Amino acid sequence: MRGAQTRPGTIRAGRLRSLRGLRFGALACACALLAACAVGPDYRKPDVTVPVSWKVEAPWREAQPGDALDKGPWWQRFGDTELDALEDQALASNPTLALAAARLAQARALVGASSAALYPQVGLTARDARQRISANRPLTNYNNPNYATTQNDYLLQFNASYEADLFGRVQRAVEGAQAAAQQSEADLRNTRLLLTADLASNYFNLRATDIELDVVQRSIDWQRRALDFVTARHDLGAVPGIDVAQQRALLEGTLAQVDLLKKQRAQYEHAIAALIGQPAPNFTIGAAVQPITPPAVPLGLPSDVLERRPDVAAAERAMAAANAQIGVAKAAFFPSVTLGAALGVDSSNRSSVLFDAPSMLWSLGVTAVQTVFDGGRIRANVDFAQAGYEGTVASYRRVVLAAMQEVEDGITGLAALERASVKAQSAVDAARQVRTMAAYRYEGGASTFLDVITAQQSLLAAERQLAQVQGQRLQTAVFLVKALGGDWCAPQAQGAQAACVSAAVATRPGKTNATP
């Protein structure tokens, strides 16, 4: 029957549409398979030479390791409530720390922007226009002249595009953005560590200056009493005037030291004000002379420094980001393939005709772009990325070596200052005895007043030296904590914290965690 017959043209058209669909499906599958490939080297952390243990000397000794515990507010180990309050204020108000936090937020936003390229981009186009077409436009058919036409154009169209990441350009870009965000996070931690260490260093310098001022002030009080004494004896004719002149010269020189120390203290105070985000004229810290004892600092293994220090982590993440840029640069050697699709309606009539079947339009296809000649630009970009990666490797090794140097400097410095503190205290005790003996001998007429002045000067120098050594011990303890990457115990873990700062005990061979 005629109704059951199918025209050959219809069959051919159906087969052609089927072949096109199969061909596009096969291309999409091939793109999906190739997308799993990525050009460029996969990142591998370079090896660095790390010593097995630290080179320690007395009074350092082995202690129970506590490196696996979380880090925390290390400055609380010094037991100074005013320092604790200043550190909290600095963490809340320091502009440098806020800048590092903003850069971290930017880096994380870039990760989101880079990751968006992994997904299809979908858009909507709408147009409502009335336009006139020129009659003098170029002819498309020499047999048909052009006419000026004025008409409406109504368009509503959905567009979708997807870059088939066949050679890993987008994947490498995402890897680089993620590594850069992790680097910014490590930079933020490093900024926080440097801020807290710098604040503690200035605070302890200020307290050491307070102690020196107290020492000098007590020496001034004693020298004034001595001046009154020798002046009274001179008025009685018992001693010559040179004794009075010498004592007055000593007193005036000591008073000049007070002014110099006050100037130095003001500079430390101004530095603290800037670190906590306060104007220097509106900030002041009262004097205090209570002694502060440095806490015991467990060292751990040298390899632990590579895991704890944020600047080492930032340098390592910089290598990962630079390595990903090599893949991005190499992907430019290969074609960029984009899958595109569009579906919509276009009509000169805004009524119901706009959504009729004749008004429908669609497109589906693949676009491939391949650079044929660029004068060596892509190769130069690859060389640039490779050189950048090698630079980050050198920077990473430099940071690791500097970390090892700083820890060793802290170890030897604390050991030397511990011994120097004991000797300085002995020198102060001896100088006090000498001053007392010289005063008694002068009162008994067995020696001249020059011996008393010399004894006063020696005692002042010894006491100031002791105050300076104690301040340097605090400074070096802060330096060592910073070199180790921060705190070594979580303040919430009371039992672990007590074990972390307890007396040293022996551990298994090869695991050295020294503490003074």
NORCORGI-V504748 format. One record per residue. N is the residue number from 1. SS is DSSP state (a for helix, b for strand, c for the rest). PHI is phi in radians with two decimals (NA if undefined). D_CENTER is the distance of its C-alpha to the mean C-alpha in whole Angstrom. Layout:
N&SS&PHI&D_CENTER ; N&SS&PHI&D_CENTER
//
This chain:
1&c&NA&85 ; 2&a&-1.15&83 ; 3&a&-1.16&80 ; 4&a&-1.57&79 ; 5&c&-1.40&79 ; 6&c&-2.06&75 ; 7&c&-1.27&75 ; 8&a&-1.03&73 ; 9&a&-1.11&71 ; 10&a&-1.16&69 ; 11&a&-1.12&69 ; 12&a&-1.12&67 ; 13&a&-1.13&65 ; 14&a&-1.13&64 ; 15&a&-1.13&63 ; 16&a&-1.11&61 ; 17&a&-1.14&59 ; 18&a&-1.12&59 ; 19&a&-1.14&58 ; 20&a&-1.12&55 ; 21&a&-1.10&54 ; 22&a&-1.14&53 ; 23&a&-1.12&52 ; 24&a&-1.16&49 ; 25&a&-1.11&48 ; 26&a&-1.12&48 ; 27&a&-1.12&46 ; 28&a&-1.11&44 ; 29&a&-1.12&44 ; 30&a&-1.11&43 ; 31&a&-1.10&40 ; 32&a&-1.13&39 ; 33&a&-1.23&39 ; 34&a&-1.23&38 ; 35&c&-1.13&35 ; 36&c&-1.28&34 ; 37&c&-1.61&34 ; 38&c&-2.50&31 ; 39&c&-1.35&31 ; 40&c&1.63&28 ; 41&c&-1.30&27 ; 42&c&-1.28&25 ; 43&c&-1.27&22 ; 44&c&-2.42&22 ; 45&c&-1.11&20 ; 46&c&-1.21&21 ; 47&c&-1.42&22 ; 48&c&-2.24&21 ; 49&c&-1.39&24 ; 50&c&-2.12&23 ; 51&c&-1.14&25 ; 52&c&-1.23&27 ; 53&c&-2.60&26 ; 54&c&-1.44&25 ; 55&c&-1.60&28 ; 56&c&-1.88&29 ; 57&c&-2.49&32 ; 58&c&-1.02&33 ; 59&c&-1.66&33 ; 60&c&-1.26&30 ; 61&b&-2.70&31 ; 62&b&-1.27&31 ; 63&c&-2.46&29 ; 64&c&-1.18&29 ; 65&c&-1.14&26 ; 66&c&-2.36&24 ; 67&c&-1.29&20 ; 68&c&-1.32&21 ; 69&c&-1.37&21 ; 70&c&-1.18&18 ; 71&c&-1.45&16 ; 72&c&-2.72&16 ; 73&c&-1.29&16 ; 74&a&-1.12&17 ; 75&a&-1.15&18 ; 76&a&-1.18&21 ; 77&a&-1.14&23 ; 78&a&-1.44&24 ; 79&c&1.21&26 ; 80&c&-2.01&26 ; 81&a&-1.17&26 ; 82&a&-1.20&26 ; 83&a&-1.12&22 ; 84&a&-1.03&21 ; 85&a&-1.16&22 ; 86&a&-1.13&20 ; 87&a&-1.11&17 ; 88&a&-1.08&18 ; 89&a&-1.18&19 ; 90&a&-1.15&16 ; 91&a&-1.14&14 ; 92&a&-1.58&16 ; 93&a&-2.21&17 ; 94&c&-1.22&14 ; 95&a&-1.22&14 ; 96&a&-1.11&11 ; 97&a&-1.17&9 ; 98&a&-1.12&12 ; 99&a&-1.12&11 ; 100&a&-1.11&7 ; 101&a&-1.15&10 ; 102&a&-1.15&12 ; 103&a&-1.16&10 ; 104&a&-1.14&10 ; 105&a&-1.09&13 ; 106&a&-1.11&14 ; 107&a&-1.10&13 ; 108&a&-1.18&15 ; 109&a&-1.15&18 ; 110&a&-1.15&18 ; 111&a&-1.08&18 ; 112&a&-1.10&21 ; 113&a&-1.16&23 ; 114&a&-1.22&23 ; 115&a&-1.19&24 ; 116&a&-1.09&27 ; 117&a&-1.22&29 ; 118&a&-1.34&29 ; 119&c&-2.04&32 ; 120&c&-1.12&35 ; 121&b&-1.82&35 ; 122&b&-2.04&38 ; 123&b&-2.37&39 ; 124&b&-2.23&43 ; 125&b&-2.02&45 ; 126&b&-2.27&48 ; 127&b&-2.44&50 ; 128&b&-2.33&53 ; 129&b&-2.47&55 ; 130&b&-2.19&58 ; 131&b&-2.46&58 ; 132&b&-2.05&61 ; 133&b&-1.74&61 ; 134&c&-1.20&63 ; 135&c&-1.35&66 ; 136&c&-1.70&66 ; 137&c&-1.21&63 ; 138&c&-1.04&63 ; 139&c&-1.30&66 ; 140&c&-1.74&65 ; 141&c&-2.60&68 ; 142&c&-1.19&71 ; 143&c&-1.49&74 ; 144&c&-2.14&72 ; 145&c&-1.27&71 ; 146&c&-1.53&68 ; 147&c&-2.27&69 ; 148&c&-1.24&67 ; 149&b&-2.27&65 ; 150&b&-2.02&64 ; 151&b&-2.71&62 ; 152&b&-1.56&60 ; 153&b&-2.47&57 ; 154&b&-2.05&55 ; 155&b&-2.33&52 ; 156&b&-2.40&50 ; 157&b&-2.53&48 ; 158&b&-1.69&45 ; 159&b&-2.14&43 ; 160&b&-2.42&41 ; 161&b&-2.47&39 ; 162&b&-2.57&37 ; 163&b&-1.48&35 ; 164&b&-1.26&36 ; 165&c&-1.36&33 ; 166&c&-1.17&35 ; 167&c&-2.09&33 ; 168&c&1.38&30 ; 169&a&-1.08&28 ; 170&a&-1.17&27 ; 171&a&-1.06&26 ; 172&a&-1.17&24 ; 173&a&-1.12&22 ; 174&a&-1.17&21 ; 175&a&-1.05&20 ; 176&a&-1.12&18 ; 177&a&-1.15&17 ; 178&a&-1.13&16 ; 179&a&-1.14&14 ; 180&a&-1.15&12 ; 181&a&-1.15&11 ; 182&a&-1.15&10 ; 183&a&-1.12&8 ; 184&a&-1.13&7 ; 185&a&-1.14&7 ; 186&a&-1.16&5 ; 187&a&-1.10&2 ; 188&a&-1.12&4 ; 189&a&-1.11&5 ; 190&a&-1.18&3 ; 191&a&-1.09&4 ; 192&a&-1.11&7 ; 193&a&-1.14&8 ; 194&a&-1.13&8 ; 195&a&-1.11&10 ; 196&a&-1.14&12 ; 197&a&-1.21&13 ; 198&a&-1.13&14 ; 199&a&-1.12&16 ; 200&a&-1.08&18 ; 201&a&-1.10&19 ; 202&a&-1.16&20 ; 203&a&-1.13&22 ; 204&a&-1.23&24 ; 205&a&-1.09&25 ; 206&a&-1.12&26 ; 207&a&-1.18&28 ; 208&a&-1.13&29 ; 209&a&-1.16&31 ; 210&a&-1.03&32 ; 211&a&-1.14&34 ; 212&a&-1.09&35 ; 213&a&-1.07&36 ; 214&a&-1.13&38 ; 215&a&-1.08&40 ; 216&a&-1.14&41 ; 217&a&-1.13&42 ; 218&a&-1.14&44 ; 219&a&-1.16&45 ; 220&a&-1.13&47 ; 221&a&-1.04&49 ; 222&a&-1.17&50 ; 223&a&-1.18&51 ; 224&a&-1.18&53 ; 225&a&-1.12&55 ; 226&a&-1.15&56 ; 227&a&-1.14&56 ; 228&a&-1.08&59 ; 229&a&-1.14&60 ; 230&a&-1.25&61 ; 231&a&-1.17&62 ; 232&a&-1.11&65 ; 233&a&-1.18&66 ; 234&a&-1.19&66 ; 235&a&-1.12&68 ; 236&c&-1.46&71 ; 237&c&1.41&71 ; 238&c&-1.48&70 ; 239&c&-2.34&67 ; 240&c&-1.31&66 ; 241&a&-1.20&64 ; 242&a&-1.13&62 ; 243&a&-1.13&60 ; 244&a&-1.15&60 ; 245&a&-1.11&58 ; 246&a&-1.15&56 ; 247&a&-1.17&55 ; 248&a&-1.17&54 ; 249&a&-1.11&52 ; 250&a&-1.10&50 ; 251&a&-1.12&49 ; 252&a&-1.12&48 ; 253&a&-1.10&46 ; 254&a&-1.19&44 ; 255&a&-1.09&44 ; 256&a&-1.12&42 ; 257&a&-1.12&40 ; 258&a&-1.08&39 ; 259&a&-1.10&38 ; 260&a&-1.14&36 ; 261&a&-1.18&34 ; 262&a&-1.14&34 ; 263&a&-1.08&32 ; 264&a&-1.12&30 ; 265&a&-1.12&29 ; 266&a&-1.08&29 ; 267&a&-1.14&26 ; 268&a&-1.12&24 ; 269&a&-1.12&25 ; 270&a&-1.15&24 ; 271&a&-1.11&21 ; 272&a&-1.11&20 ; 273&a&-1.04&22 ; 274&a&-1.15&19 ; 275&a&-1.19&16 ; 276&c&-1.63&18 ; 277&c&1.38&19 ; 278&c&-2.05&23 ; 279&c&-1.12&25 ; 280&a&-1.02&26 ; 281&a&-1.14&30 ; 282&a&-1.69&29 ; 283&c&-2.11&28 ; 284&c&-2.64&29 ; 285&c&-2.21&29 ; 286&c&-1.22&32 ; 287&c&-1.24&33 ; 288&c&-2.65&33 ; 289&c&-2.14&34 ; 290&c&-1.23&34 ; 291&c&-1.21&32 ; 292&c&-2.09&29 ; 293&c&-1.71&29 ; 294&c&-1.12&26 ; 295&c&-1.35&25 ; 296&c&-1.24&26 ; 297&c&-2.07&22 ; 298&c&-1.18&23 ; 299&c&-1.56&22 ; 300&c&1.33&22 ; 301&c&-1.50&22 ; 302&a&-1.00&21 ; 303&a&-1.15&20 ; 304&a&-1.15&18 ; 305&a&-1.09&15 ; 306&a&-1.16&14 ; 307&a&-1.65&14 ; 308&a&-1.66&12 ; 309&c&-1.33&10 ; 310&a&-1.21&6 ; 311&a&-1.22&6 ; 312&a&-1.17&10 ; 313&a&-1.11&9 ; 314&a&-1.13&7 ; 315&a&-1.14&10 ; 316&a&-1.20&12 ; 317&a&-1.19&12 ; 318&a&-1.12&12 ; 319&a&-1.10&15 ; 320&a&-1.09&16 ; 321&a&-1.14&16 ; 322&a&-1.16&18 ; 323&a&-1.10&20 ; 324&a&-1.13&21 ; 325&a&-1.17&22 ; 326&a&-1.11&25 ; 327&a&-1.11&26 ; 328&a&-1.09&26 ; 329&a&-1.18&28 ; 330&a&-1.22&30 ; 331&a&-1.12&31 ; 332&a&-1.21&33 ; 333&a&-1.23&35 ; 334&c&-1.93&37 ; 335&c&-1.18&38 ; 336&b&-1.72&37 ; 337&b&-1.96&39 ; 338&b&-2.20&39 ; 339&b&-1.63&41 ; 340&b&-2.29&43 ; 341&b&-2.60&45 ; 342&b&-2.55&47 ; 343&b&-2.60&49 ; 344&b&-3.05&51 ; 345&b&-2.33&54 ; 346&b&-2.54&55 ; 347&b&-2.71&59 ; 348&c&-1.61&61 ; 349&c&-2.14&62 ; 350&c&-1.47&60 ; 351&c&-1.29&62 ; 352&a&-1.10&62 ; 353&a&-1.12&63 ; 354&a&-1.02&59 ; 355&a&-1.81&58 ; 356&c&-1.33&61 ; 357&a&-1.04&61 ; 358&a&-1.10&62 ; 359&a&-1.47&59 ; 360&b&-1.27&57 ; 361&b&-2.37&54 ; 362&b&-2.74&52 ; 363&b&-2.65&50 ; 364&b&-2.66&48 ; 365&b&-2.99&47 ; 366&b&-2.22&45 ; 367&b&-2.10&43 ; 368&b&-2.13&42 ; 369&b&-2.14&41 ; 370&c&-2.24&41 ; 371&c&-1.28&40 ; 372&c&-1.68&43 ; 373&c&-2.56&42 ; 374&c&-2.40&39 ; 375&c&1.20&40 ; 376&c&1.52&37 ; 377&a&-1.11&34 ; 378&a&-1.13&33 ; 379&a&-1.08&33 ; 380&a&-1.14&31 ; 381&a&-1.13&29 ; 382&a&-1.14&28 ; 383&a&-1.08&29 ; 384&a&-1.11&26 ; 385&a&-1.14&24 ; 386&a&-1.14&25 ; 387&a&-1.14&24 ; 388&a&-1.09&20 ; 389&a&-1.14&20 ; 390&a&-1.08&21 ; 391&a&-1.13&19 ; 392&a&-1.20&16 ; 393&a&-1.12&18 ; 394&a&-1.09&19 ; 395&a&-1.13&15 ; 396&a&-1.08&14 ; 397&a&-1.14&17 ; 398&a&-1.12&16 ; 399&a&-1.13&13 ; 400&a&-1.12&15 ; 401&a&-1.10&18 ; 402&a&-1.11&16 ; 403&a&-1.12&15 ; 404&a&-1.08&18 ; 405&a&-1.10&19 ; 406&a&-1.13&17 ; 407&a&-1.14&19 ; 408&a&-1.10&22 ; 409&a&-1.07&22 ; 410&a&-1.14&21 ; 411&a&-1.11&24 ; 412&a&-1.16&26 ; 413&a&-1.14&26 ; 414&a&-1.14&26 ; 415&a&-1.11&29 ; 416&a&-1.18&31 ; 417&a&-1.23&30 ; 418&a&-1.10&31 ; 419&a&-1.19&35 ; 420&a&-1.14&35 ; 421&a&-1.11&34 ; 422&a&-1.11&38 ; 423&a&-1.19&39 ; 424&a&-1.14&38 ; 425&a&-1.14&40 ; 426&a&-1.13&43 ; 427&a&-1.14&43 ; 428&a&-1.13&43 ; 429&a&-1.06&46 ; 430&a&-1.17&48 ; 431&a&-1.16&47 ; 432&a&-1.14&49 ; 433&a&-1.12&52 ; 434&a&-1.12&52 ; 435&a&-1.12&52 ; 436&a&-1.12&55 ; 437&a&-1.13&57 ; 438&a&-1.14&57 ; 439&a&-1.13&58 ; 440&a&-1.10&61 ; 441&a&-1.14&62 ; 442&a&-1.20&62 ; 443&a&-1.12&64 ; 444&c&-1.50&66 ; 445&c&1.41&67 ; 446&c&-1.50&66 ; 447&c&-2.60&63 ; 448&c&-1.51&62 ; 449&a&-1.22&59 ; 450&a&-1.07&57 ; 451&a&-1.14&56 ; 452&a&-1.14&55 ; 453&a&-1.09&53 ; 454&a&-1.07&52 ; 455&a&-1.16&51 ; 456&a&-1.09&49 ; 457&a&-1.08&47 ; 458&a&-1.13&46 ; 459&a&-1.16&45 ; 460&a&-1.07&43 ; 461&a&-1.13&41 ; 462&a&-1.18&41 ; 463&a&-1.19&40 ; 464&a&-1.18&37 ; 465&a&-1.10&36 ; 466&a&-1.10&36 ; 467&a&-1.09&33 ; 468&a&-1.17&31 ; 469&a&-1.12&31 ; 470&a&-1.11&30 ; 471&a&-1.13&27 ; 472&a&-1.17&26 ; 473&a&-1.08&26 ; 474&a&-1.13&24 ; 475&a&-1.06&21 ; 476&a&-1.22&21 ; 477&a&-1.11&21 ; 478&a&-1.10&18 ; 479&a&-1.05&17 ; 480&a&-1.21&18 ; 481&a&-1.05&16 ; 482&a&-1.12&13 ; 483&a&-1.12&14 ; 484&a&-1.47&15 ; 485&c&1.73&11 ; 486&c&2.04&13 ; 487&c&-1.23&16 ; 488&c&-2.11&18 ; 489&c&-2.46&20 ; 490&c&-1.39&21 ; 491&c&-1.12&22 ; 492&c&-1.31&25 ; 493&c&-1.52&26 ; 494&a&-1.11&28 ; 495&a&-1.14&30 ; 496&a&-1.17&27 ; 497&a&-1.12&26 ; 498&a&-1.12&29 ; 499&a&-1.19&29 ; 500&a&-1.23&26 ; 501&c&-1.94&27 ; 502&c&-1.36&31 ; 503&c&-1.08&33 ; 504&c&-1.21&32 ; 505&c&-2.33&34 ; 506&c&-1.32&35 ; 507&c&-2.11&33 ; 508&c&-1.15&34 ; 509&c&-1.07&34 ; 510&c&1.56&31 ; 511&c&-1.90&29 ; 512&c&-1.79&28 ; 513&c&-2.32&26 ; 514&b&-1.36&27 ; 515&b&-2.51&27 ; 516&c&-1.37&29
//
